[in-house]
C-alpha cells in the first residue's frame, strides 16, 4: 500500500525525445562511405595516371634504345666492309660512309697512344701503369720503345715460339730494332689475327705500339659504333644520361652526366643478361632531379651484348601527378566540408525542431489544463452570479426597509451597504469580462464603414473622457471607408484600445483616432495617446492574458482585442516610448477573404 503522503493524484507525462539523432548519424555514415569511395577512386586514378605517364616514358626510352642498337649495327657493318677491302683479288675503294667508323676506331686508338705519350712526357710511366692501362682499355699489348728501339715498358712479353724458334736477331741500329719488333707483330697478326698501330714521336725519341686481338678489336669496334650512334642520336628528348656496358661491365658508350655505377652489385643486371627480364623502369634521384631510369638488354644481331641504362627526366610527369593529387585533395576537402556542414545543419535543425516539439507539447499540455480550468471557472463564475444577484437584492432591501433611526448609525449603515453594492458590482464586472473572453467568438462579416464604428465609440466614451480631462480628437476625413467586419466585435476591440489609451493618461492628455489607407489593400486605424508609454519588455507582453498592470479587473481587454483583430485577418503594430505615449496601429484587410465568416482563434 502506498502511504497517503506519497499517493499520486494526477500526473501528466510528456513523450520522451532523447532518442539518438539517427538522421545526422546516418548522413555522417553515408558521407564517410562516400568520402572513402572518392578517396579510393582518386588514389586509383592517380595510380592509373602514373602508370600511363610512366608507360609513355618507358616507350620513349625503349625507342631510344632501339635507335642506338640500330645505329650501332649499321656502324659495325660499315666497319666489316672496311676490313674486306678486296673482292676476288681486285681492290675496292671505300666510300666516305664506310671510312667514318674505321676512322673513328683509328682515332680512338691514336688517342690512347697520345694519352700514354703525355704521361711519358711527365715521366709518370711504369711497368705497372702500362699493364693496368692495357687491362682497363681491353688492349692485347701496350709497348713503349725508346729512341734506340729498346722496349722499356710492355704490358706482356711476346713468346718466341711464334716464330718457329727463329727469332730475328736484334741489331744495334735503332731503326732496325723497331723494324724487327714490327716484323714480329706482323707475324703475330698472321698467326692470331692481331692488329696493331705504331705511333712514333715527332722527335724520334721513341715509339708507342698498341696491339688488339679479336676480343679487344670487337670491343673497340662496338664501342666506337655505340659512341657514333650516340652522336647521331643528339641531345633533347628528355635524356639526362645514357650509358651502355658490355657483359663484362666494360663501358661501350656514355652520354650525359652519369650516376654512380651499380652494375656489379645490382641483382637486376644478371637477370637482364640472362634474358629473364626484357626491361625494367625505376624511379631514381640524381643531381637534385627526379628521374625514371630504364634498364634493358643491349642487343646486337639479335643477341644480348650488354646492358643499357637510360635516365629520363620526370619533371612534367611529376608535375602532372602533383597537380592531379592536389586537385583530388582539394575536391575531397570540399566534400568533407560539405558533409560536416550538412551534419551540423541537420543536427542544428533537428535540435531546433525537437525543442519546438517539446515546447509545443508543453504548451499543448498547458492549454489543455487551462481549457479545463477555464471551463470549470466559467461554470463556477456563472454559478456565482446567482448568489451575487441575491446578495445585491438583499443589500438593496436592507437599505430600503431596515434603515436605523439613529442618524449616525443611519449614515454608517448607508456607507456599509454602499460598499457591499460597489463590491458586488465590481465582482459582477470581473465575471462578465472573464465570461466574454472565454466564450467562442464566431465572426459574422458584413461590409460597414469604419468611421461609423469609431463614431459610436467616441459617443460612448466622450463623457468619461471629459470627466478625466482627456481630449478626444478624430481624423478620418469625409469619404467613408468600407471594410468587411463584425461590427459588434470590432467595436468591442477598438473600444478596448481607446479605453486602454485613456487609462494610460494620469492627468490631462489627448487621445487621437485616425484612419488611413495603408499598403497592400489594407486600412490603417490608429489610436494614439499622450500617456505614460511602455518599455520594450512591457510591449512584448501586453497581449498575454497572464500579464496585467491593473490593480482592478483581469486585464483581458487587450488580449480580447488582439483575438478579435486576428479573427478579422488583421495585424497590430505598437509604437511606444516611456513617458511620451503609445500608438496602436490596427491594419485590417479592405476585401473579404471568407464570405461565410471567420472564427477568431
Protein Blocks (a to p, Z undefined) as FASTA:
>chain_A
ZZfklpcfbdcddddfkbccfklmmmmmmmmmmmmmmmmmmmmmmmmmmmmmmmmmmmmm
mmmmmmmmmmmmmmmmmmmmmmmmbgghiacdddfklmmmmmmmmmmmmmmmmmmmmmmm
nopacfklmmmmmmmnopabdcdddfkopafbdfbdcdfklnnopacdddfblklmmmmm
mmmmmmmmmmnopacdddddfklpaccdddddfklmmmmmmmmmmmmmmmmnogcjhiab
dcdddfkopafbdedjddddfklmpmklmmmmnopafbdcddddeehiacddddddddee
hiafbdcdddddfklmmmmmmmmmmmmmmmmmmmmmmmmmmmmmmmmmmmmmmmmmmmmm
mmmmmmmmmmmmmmmmmmmmmmmmmmmmmmmmmmmmmmmmmccfblklmmmmmmmmmmmm
mmmmmmmmmmmmmmmmmpccddddddddfklmmmmmmmmmmmmmmmnopacdddebjbdc
dddddfklmmmmmmmmmmmmmmmpmbdcdddddddddehhiacdddddfbebpafklmmm
mmpmkbcfbfgdjhlmmmmmmmmmmmnopacdddddehiapcddddddfbdfbfnbpadZ
Z
